[in-house]
Structures are given as C-alpha cells and as structure tokens.
Amino acid sequence: MAVTGAGHEHGHEHGRGHDAHRDGQDQAQAQAHGRGRTHAVRGPLSGVRVVELAGIGPGPFAAMLLADLGADVVRVDRPGGAGLGIDPAYDITNRNKRSVLVDLKSPQGPAQVLDLVERADVLIEGMRPGVAERLGVGPADCHARNPRLVYGRMTGWGQDGPLAHAAGHDIAYIAVTGALGMIGTPDGPPAVPANLLGDYAGGSLYLVIGVLAALRHARTPDGTGQVVDAAIVDGTAHLTAMIHGMMAAGGWQDRRGANLLDGGCPFYGTYETADGGHMAVGALEQQFYDRFTELLGLADLSSARKDPARWGELREAVAARFKSRTREEWTAVFEGTDACVAPVLSLREAPHHPHLAARGTFTDFGGITQPAPAPRFSATPAVMAGGPAQPGADTASVARDWDVPGLTGEGGDA
C-alpha cells in the first residue's frame, strides 16, 4: 500500500532550543486527553515526542509502533483525509495517537507544523522526494528549528535513484528485490503476500529501527539530528541476506519451489485436509521429521528425508494422509508435540487459538479485535491508551500539552 508519492503533500519554518519546552512534559503526558484517552507515562518510549505527517501504509504503521511503545505521537492530518478509504474509527494503525488538522498548503500550515517540530524528537513523513521541501517542512526547515530532530523518511524507492519520483506500491517494490519471485509454486505465478513483506517488514520496521538508532545518537553529548532514508526496496532486499548467502554457497536455487524453505521439500510446506482446511509443516530437523512421520502414520518413509529422489513419493504420501482427516482432527494429533505442525488459521480464527489467547497476543479494544502491542517489556510494559485517532479531534489537548497555542487558530476542535 505504500505509495512512493501518490501526491502525499503536507508542510513548516523558524528556530529555538530543543529542550526549552521539556519542563513538565512527563506530567502533561500523564494527563488524560481527547475523549477519555490517557497517555500514561508507560512504555519504553515514554517521554519521546513524535510528529507524523499523515499518509497511508508503512508510515502510519511505523508511527503506531512507536505509539504502542509509549511515545506521544501527534498525527498531522490534512483536511479531507489521507485517502485510505475506510472509516477512521477502524484504522487501527492510528491507535494510541493524537490528531490535529493542518492544511500544509495554507499560509499558516507550515508554521504550525514547525512549532510542533520544535518540541519533538522525531518526525515521520512518507511523501515523494522533494514534496516536504516544497511545502516548507523538509529536513533543512525542521533542523533549523530543532537541530536534534530525527527526520524519518518512508518511501518505496528511496530518496534518490532513477525511480525515486515514480509512484509505486508494495508489490512493485518486493518484485524488483527478488523477494516476490521466491514465493509461490514452481508451476504458478508468484504468490502475493498481502502488503506484509514490503510495506511493513521491509518498510515500517526498518524505519523504526533507523529512527531509534538515530534517536540514540541524537541524545549523546555530541549528537545531532539526522535524516533516516528508509526505502522499502532497501529493507526488503536486506531481508533476503541469508538467502543470498545460501545461493552463493550453492545451497539455494534461484527459482521458486525448489528449495528447503520455499515449499520445495515435502516436509516444509502446506497440505490440504479433508474439510478444505490446511496444515503447515515445518519438520526440518531429523528428530522433528521422525516425530512428524510417526504421528502421520508414515514411519516407513522416514529415510526419504535425505533422498531428494524420493521427495515426490513422500509428498504424495503426506498429501494423501492429510486429506484423510479434517484440520481439527489433525490439529489434535499434533498438538503439543515436537513434530512442528500447525493449523493454518484465518484472521478471524487466529485470536481464538489457545496459545495466542493465553498470551493475550490479540486484544479487544474499543470494540475492535486487534493485535496487542509487541514486543513485550518486563520493566516498561506497553499499554493500549486509546483507539484510532479521529482527524483533528485532539487539537486543543496537543496545543496545551506541547505548548503550541497557534494550533487552535486553524485545524478543528477537540
């Protein structure tokens, strides 16, 4: 869903010391704000202030991750919305945030954003290269006001290169990195992994890693702010590092469905059950494979693991066995064993899996079942502080807590 510039345009100006407005920040963050939402001083990023220039895809998800971990994230929404196309009340990627409305194309818009930037630690934007600069909220404008600001840039193609200014989406970014070409059956087209691999794994997570590393540097005695150029093509390519090593060593063929981890071997893949469900098998090591064939009733094929010439025979036998029972029946057979077999669940089924339910991997908040914050921290646990921010609904509370009275002149009410 990430758009390397789908016309995402937003904009700022002037300069003052970054720490001048820190007094009382923790107290302000502990106060309730906006529709009963409480920004408690909890989570490892408590005390970190983030300005997010509204967009779609990996930028909002990265900002959500920072908000889940306790950062005070203020999303600068544009009049008319960012174009996701769903009711903002259900946009989980905006949970735990606050929102103000600013028209960056208005005369006062850039100044309002720069007033926030002056008091922030991090800014995240996902516009096409050069757009933020034209709007007056590019890195130079922001660093003039706040030299220690970490300026996070989220794009598909990156800030430079022949395609830097071209539009695009997740599927194109993972296509050119070789990642998409690895996924799917050898006799079919590449399988599309939603937008998880590019937007979120290669994009959002790398942006967050970069922002946190740059933030640590900025807070050293001689540290300064800097620009983090997080391109989905770079992050997705980086995710294939192990595969490139295996290919160089002769342990990976450069084609789909022919390798150990891409469904090429019969003991690492998915199989259909009698009721149309599927089971996922990952019995790679010998001891796990032995347990798998034993429980499947194919112990006589144990030796086939090390003989690729027999993999076709093994695959057919495994497929036939799985087709003989339902997914629920096979789940009961393998539950709690070291055979490395699990049922393939749908999104609606996943929250009810016994292990995920016991851990609280999913949570019900504001009437929406959703993934709980991750990862987990022993001393500074993350909490759900609020549902999806409604555009402009927190303008007054942000103006008060961040000491930016100019916000209330334009941009909605609280």
C-alpha positions as CSV (number, residue, x, y, z in Angstrom):
1,M,0.0,0.0,0.0
2,A,3.0,2.3,0.4
3,V,3.0,4.9,-2.3
4,T,6.3,6.5,-3.2
5,G,4.5,9.6,-3.6
6,A,0.9,9.3,-4.5
7,G,0.8,13.0,-4.2
8,H,1.1,13.0,-0.4
9,E,1.7,16.6,0.2
10,H,1.9,18.4,3.5
11,G,4.3,21.4,5.0
12,H,6.9,24.4,8.0
13,E,9.6,27.2,9.3
14,H,12.0,29.2,12.1
15,G,14.2,28.1,15.3
16,R,14.7,27.7,19.1
17,G,16.3,25.3,21.6
18,H,15.0,21.8,21.6
19,D,15.0,21.4,25.3
20,A,13.3,24.7,26.2
21,H,9.8,23.1,26.3
22,R,10.6,19.9,28.1
23,D,9.7,21.1,31.6
24,G,6.6,19.3,32.8
25,Q,6.4,17.1,29.8
26,D,6.1,13.8,31.7
27,Q,3.3,15.4,33.8
28,A,1.5,16.5,30.7
29,Q,1.8,13.1,29.1
30,A,0.3,11.5,32.2
31,Q,-2.8,13.6,31.9
32,A,-6.0,12.4,30.3
33,H,-6.6,13.9,26.9
34,G,-9.0,13.7,24.0
35,R,-12.2,11.7,24.5
36,G,-11.0,10.0,27.7
37,R,-7.8,8.9,26.1
38,T,-5.0,8.6,28.7
39,H,-1.4,9.0,27.6
40,A,0.1,7.2,30.6
41,V,3.8,7.5,31.3
42,R,4.4,3.9,30.5
43,G,6.3,2.0,27.8
44,P,10.0,2.2,27.0
45,L,9.5,5.3,24.7
46,S,7.6,7.3,27.3
47,G,8.7,10.9,27.0
48,V,9.5,10.7,23.3
49,R,7.5,13.1,21.1
50,V,6.8,12.2,17.5
51,V,5.2,14.2,14.7
52,E,3.7,12.1,12.0
53,L,2.7,13.8,8.7
54,A,-0.3,11.8,7.7
55,G,-0.1,9.3,4.9
56,I,-1.0,5.7,4.2
57,G,0.7,2.3,4.5
58,P,4.1,1.9,6.2
59,G,4.4,5.4,7.7
60,P,1.3,5.2,9.9
61,F,2.2,1.6,10.9
62,A,5.7,2.7,12.0
63,A,4.2,5.6,14.0
64,M,1.7,3.2,15.6
65,L,4.6,1.0,16.7
66,L,6.2,4.0,18.4
67,A,2.9,5.0,19.9
68,D,2.4,1.4,21.2
69,L,5.7,1.6,22.9
70,G,4.8,4.8,24.8
71,A,5.8,7.7,22.5
72,D,3.4,10.7,22.3
73,V,2.6,10.6,18.6
74,V,0.8,13.5,17.1
75,R,-0.6,12.8,13.7
76,V,-0.9,15.9,11.5
77,D,-4.0,15.1,9.4
78,R,-4.9,17.0,6.3
79,P,-8.4,18.4,5.6
80,G,-10.2,15.7,3.6
81,G,-8.3,12.8,5.0
82,A,-5.3,10.8,3.8
83,G,-7.1,8.6,1.3
84,L,-7.1,5.1,2.9
85,G,-10.8,4.7,2.2
86,I,-12.1,3.3,5.4
87,D,-13.8,4.8,8.4
88,P,-11.0,6.4,10.5
89,A,-12.7,4.8,13.6
90,Y,-11.5,1.4,12.3
91,D,-8.0,2.4,11.2
92,I,-6.0,0.6,13.9
93,T,-2.7,1.9,12.6
94,N,-3.7,5.2,14.2
95,R,-4.3,3.8,17.7
96,N,-2.6,5.3,20.7
97,K,-2.0,8.6,18.8
98,R,-3.5,12.1,18.9
99,S,-4.5,14.0,15.8
100,V,-4.5,17.6,14.7
101,L,-5.8,19.1,11.4
102,V,-3.3,21.2,9.5
103,D,-3.6,22.4,5.9
104,L,0.0,22.4,4.8
105,K,-0.9,24.3,1.7
106,S,-2.3,27.2,3.7
107,P,-0.2,30.2,4.6
108,Q,-0.1,29.3,8.3
109,G,0.2,25.5,7.8
110,P,3.9,25.1,7.6
111,A,4.5,27.3,10.7
112,Q,2.0,25.3,12.7
113,V,3.9,22.1,11.9
114,L,7.3,23.6,12.6
115,D,6.0,24.8,16.0
116,L,5.3,21.1,16.8
117,V,8.7,20.0,15.3
118,E,10.5,22.4,17.6
119,R,9.2,20.4,20.6
120,A,9.5,17.0,19.0
121,D,12.2,14.3,19.0
122,V,11.1,12.6,15.8
123,L,9.2,13.4,12.6
124,I,7.9,10.8,10.2
125,E,6.8,11.5,6.6
126,G,6.0,9.4,3.6
127,M,5.8,11.9,0.7
128,R,7.6,11.7,-2.7
129,P,11.1,13.1,-2.5
130,G,11.1,16.9,-2.6
131,V,7.4,17.4,-1.6
132,A,8.1,18.1,2.0
133,E,10.8,20.6,0.9
134,R,8.4,22.4,-1.4
135,L,5.8,22.6,1.4
136,G,8.3,24.1,3.8
137,V,8.7,21.2,6.2
138,G,11.7,19.4,4.7
139,P,14.8,18.4,6.7
140,A,16.5,21.8,6.4
141,D,13.4,23.7,7.6
142,C,12.9,21.4,10.5
143,H,16.6,21.2,11.6
144,A,16.7,25.0,11.6
145,R,14.1,24.9,14.3
146,N,15.3,21.7,16.0
147,P,18.9,20.5,15.3
148,R,18.4,17.3,17.2
149,L,15.3,16.2,15.4
150,V,15.4,12.7,13.8
151,Y,13.7,13.1,10.4
152,G,12.3,9.8,9.3
153,R,11.5,9.4,5.6
154,M,9.4,6.5,4.4
155,T,9.3,5.7,0.7
156,G,9.2,2.8,-1.6
157,W,12.1,3.6,-3.9
158,G,14.1,5.9,-1.6
159,Q,15.2,9.5,-1.8
160,D,17.4,9.0,-4.9
161,G,17.8,6.7,-7.9
162,P,16.1,6.5,-11.3
163,L,12.7,5.6,-9.8
164,A,12.8,7.9,-6.7
165,H,10.0,10.1,-8.0
166,A,7.9,7.3,-9.5
167,A,4.6,6.1,-7.9
168,G,4.5,2.6,-6.7
169,H,3.1,0.1,-4.2
170,D,4.3,-2.8,-2.1
171,I,4.1,-5.4,-4.9
172,A,6.4,-3.5,-7.2
173,Y,9.0,-2.9,-4.5
174,I,9.2,-6.5,-3.5
175,A,9.2,-7.6,-7.1
176,V,12.4,-5.8,-8.1
177,T,14.3,-7.0,-5.0
178,G,13.8,-10.7,-5.9
179,A,11.7,-11.4,-2.8
180,L,8.4,-11.7,-4.6
181,G,9.9,-14.1,-7.1
182,M,10.8,-16.6,-4.3
183,I,7.2,-17.0,-3.2
184,G,4.8,-19.5,-4.8
185,T,4.7,-22.8,-6.6
186,P,7.1,-23.6,-9.3
187,D,4.4,-24.1,-11.9
188,G,2.4,-21.0,-10.9
189,P,2.8,-17.2,-10.7
190,P,4.5,-15.6,-7.6
191,A,2.1,-15.5,-4.7
192,V,1.3,-12.1,-3.3
193,P,1.9,-11.9,0.5
194,A,-0.6,-9.0,1.1
195,N,1.5,-5.9,1.9
196,L,3.3,-7.5,4.9
197,L,6.7,-8.2,3.3
198,G,7.3,-4.8,1.7
199,D,5.3,-2.1,3.4
200,Y,5.6,-3.4,6.9
201,A,8.6,-5.7,7.2
202,G,10.9,-4.0,4.6
203,G,9.4,-0.6,5.3
204,S,7.9,0.2,8.7
205,L,10.2,-2.0,10.8
206,Y,13.3,-0.6,9.1
207,L,12.1,2.9,9.6
208,V,11.5,2.3,13.3
209,I,15.0,0.7,13.7
210,G,16.6,3.6,11.9
211,V,14.6,6.2,13.9
212,L,15.5,4.6,17.3
213,A,19.2,4.3,16.3
214,A,19.3,7.9,15.2
215,L,17.5,9.0,18.3
216,R,20.1,7.3,20.5
217,H,22.8,9.2,18.6
218,A,21.0,12.5,18.9
219,R,20.9,12.1,22.6
220,T,24.6,11.6,23.1
221,P,26.6,14.6,24.3
222,D,27.9,15.5,20.8
223,G,24.9,14.0,18.9
224,T,22.8,15.8,16.3
225,G,19.7,15.1,14.4
226,Q,19.8,13.5,11.0
227,V,17.7,12.2,8.2
228,V,16.7,8.5,8.1
229,D,16.1,7.4,4.5
230,A,14.0,4.2,4.8
231,A,13.2,2.7,1.4
232,I,11.1,-0.4,1.1
233,V,13.4,-1.7,-1.6
234,D,16.4,-1.4,0.7
235,G,14.7,-3.1,3.7
236,T,13.2,-5.9,1.6
237,A,16.5,-6.6,-0.1
238,H,18.1,-6.7,3.4
239,L,15.6,-9.3,4.5
240,T,17.0,-11.7,1.8
241,A,20.5,-11.6,3.2
242,M,20.5,-15.3,4.4
243,I,19.1,-16.5,1.1
244,H,21.8,-14.7,-0.9
245,G,24.4,-16.4,1.3
246,M,22.9,-19.8,0.7
247,M,22.7,-19.1,-3.0
248,A,26.4,-18.2,-3.1
249,A,27.2,-21.3,-1.2
250,G,25.3,-23.5,-3.7
251,G,22.5,-24.2,-1.2
252,W,19.7,-22.3,-2.9
253,Q,18.4,-22.5,-6.4
254,D,17.3,-19.2,-7.9
255,R,13.8,-20.4,-8.7
256,R,10.5,-20.9,-6.8
257,G,9.5,-24.1,-5.1
258,A,12.9,-25.8,-5.4
259,N,14.5,-25.1,-2.0
260,L,14.3,-26.1,1.6
261,L,12.4,-23.0,2.8
262,D,10.1,-22.2,-0.1
263,G,7.9,-25.3,-0.3
264,G,10.4,-27.2,-2.4
265,C,10.8,-30.0,0.1
266,P,7.8,-32.1,1.2
267,F,8.4,-31.6,5.0
268,Y,8.3,-27.8,4.8
269,G,5.0,-26.6,3.3
270,T,1.2,-26.7,3.5
271,Y,-1.2,-29.6,2.9
272,E,-5.0,-29.6,2.4
273,T,-7.2,-31.5,4.8
274,A,-10.4,-33.4,4.3
275,D,-12.6,-30.4,5.1
276,G,-10.7,-28.0,2.8
277,G,-8.5,-26.6,5.6
278,H,-4.8,-26.7,5.6
279,M,-1.9,-27.8,7.9
280,A,1.5,-26.2,7.9
281,V,4.5,-28.5,8.2
282,G,8.0,-27.4,9.2
283,A,9.7,-30.6,10.3
284,L,13.2,-29.7,9.1
285,E,15.4,-31.4,11.6
286,Q,15.7,-35.2,11.8
287,Q,14.2,-35.6,15.2
288,F,11.2,-33.4,14.3
289,Y,10.8,-35.1,11.0
290,D,10.8,-38.6,12.7
291,R,8.1,-37.5,15.0
292,F,6.1,-36.0,12.1
293,T,6.2,-39.2,10.0
294,E,5.4,-41.3,13.1
295,L,2.3,-39.3,14.0
296,L,1.2,-39.1,10.4
297,G,1.5,-42.9,10.1
298,L,4.3,-42.8,7.6
299,A,7.2,-44.0,9.7
300,D,8.2,-46.3,6.9
301,L,9.1,-43.2,4.8
302,S,11.5,-41.9,7.5
303,S,14.5,-42.5,5.3
304,A,13.1,-40.4,2.4
305,R,14.0,-37.2,4.1
306,K,17.7,-37.4,3.0
307,D,16.9,-38.7,-0.5
308,P,15.6,-35.9,-2.8
309,A,14.9,-38.5,-5.4
310,R,12.1,-39.8,-3.2
311,W,10.6,-36.4,-2.3
312,G,7.9,-36.8,-4.9
313,E,6.8,-40.1,-3.4
314,L,7.0,-38.6,0.1
315,R,5.0,-35.5,-0.9
316,E,2.2,-37.7,-2.4
317,A,2.0,-39.9,0.7
318,V,1.9,-36.9,3.0
319,A,-0.8,-35.2,1.0
320,A,-2.9,-38.3,0.9
321,R,-2.7,-38.8,4.7
322,F,-3.6,-35.2,5.4
323,K,-6.6,-35.5,3.1
324,S,-7.9,-38.3,5.1
325,R,-8.9,-36.2,8.2
326,T,-10.2,-32.7,9.0
327,R,-8.0,-29.8,10.1
328,E,-9.4,-30.1,13.6
329,E,-8.6,-33.8,13.8
330,W,-5.0,-33.3,12.6
331,T,-4.6,-30.4,15.0
332,A,-5.5,-32.7,17.8
333,V,-3.0,-35.3,16.6
334,F,0.0,-32.9,16.5
335,E,-1.0,-30.5,19.4
336,G,1.8,-30.2,22.0
337,T,4.3,-32.4,20.0
338,D,7.6,-31.6,18.5
339,A,6.5,-32.5,15.0
340,C,6.4,-28.8,14.1
341,V,2.9,-28.9,12.5
342,A,0.3,-26.3,13.0
343,P,-3.2,-25.5,11.6
344,V,-3.4,-22.7,9.0
345,L,-5.9,-20.3,10.6
346,S,-7.8,-17.3,9.1
347,L,-7.5,-13.8,10.5
348,R,-10.8,-14.2,12.4
349,E,-9.8,-17.6,13.8
350,A,-6.3,-16.6,15.0
351,P,-7.3,-14.7,18.2
352,H,-9.0,-17.9,19.4
353,H,-6.0,-20.1,19.2
354,P,-5.4,-21.4,22.7
355,H,-1.7,-20.3,22.8
356,L,-2.4,-16.9,21.4
357,A,-5.4,-16.4,23.7
358,A,-3.3,-17.4,26.7
359,R,-0.6,-14.9,25.9
360,G,-3.0,-12.2,25.0
361,T,-1.5,-11.8,21.5
362,F,-4.7,-10.2,20.4
363,T,-6.8,-7.8,22.4
364,D,-10.3,-6.4,22.2
365,F,-10.2,-2.6,22.5
366,G,-12.9,-0.1,21.6
367,G,-15.0,-2.9,20.1
368,I,-12.2,-4.0,17.7
369,T,-10.3,-7.2,17.9
370,Q,-6.7,-6.4,17.1
371,P,-3.1,-7.4,17.7
372,A,-1.8,-6.3,21.0
373,P,1.4,-4.2,21.2
374,A,4.6,-6.1,20.6
375,P,7.2,-6.9,21.7
376,R,6.9,-7.1,25.5
377,F,9.0,-5.4,28.2
378,S,9.5,-6.5,31.8
379,A,10.0,-3.1,33.3
380,T,8.2,-0.7,31.0
381,P,5.2,-2.6,29.6
382,A,3.3,-1.1,26.6
383,V,-0.4,-0.4,27.1
384,M,-3.4,0.4,24.9
385,A,-4.0,4.0,25.7
386,G,-6.5,4.9,23.0
387,G,-8.3,3.7,19.9
388,P,-7.7,5.2,16.4
389,A,-7.2,8.9,16.5
390,Q,-10.0,10.8,14.8
391,P,-8.8,13.6,12.4
392,G,-8.4,16.8,14.3
393,A,-10.0,15.6,17.5
394,D,-7.0,16.3,19.7
395,T,-6.0,19.8,18.6
396,A,-6.8,21.5,21.9
397,S,-5.1,18.9,24.1
398,V,-2.0,18.9,21.9
399,A,-1.9,22.7,21.8
400,R,-2.0,22.7,25.6
401,D,0.4,19.7,26.3
402,W,3.0,20.7,23.7
403,D,2.6,24.5,24.4
404,V,1.7,25.3,20.8
405,P,-1.3,27.7,21.1
406,G,-1.1,28.5,17.4
407,L,-2.7,25.1,16.6
408,T,-6.1,26.2,17.8
409,G,-6.3,29.1,15.4
410,E,-6.9,26.6,12.5
411,G,-7.4,22.8,12.2
412,G,-10.5,21.7,14.0
413,D,-11.6,21.4,17.6
414,A,-11.0,19.0,20.4
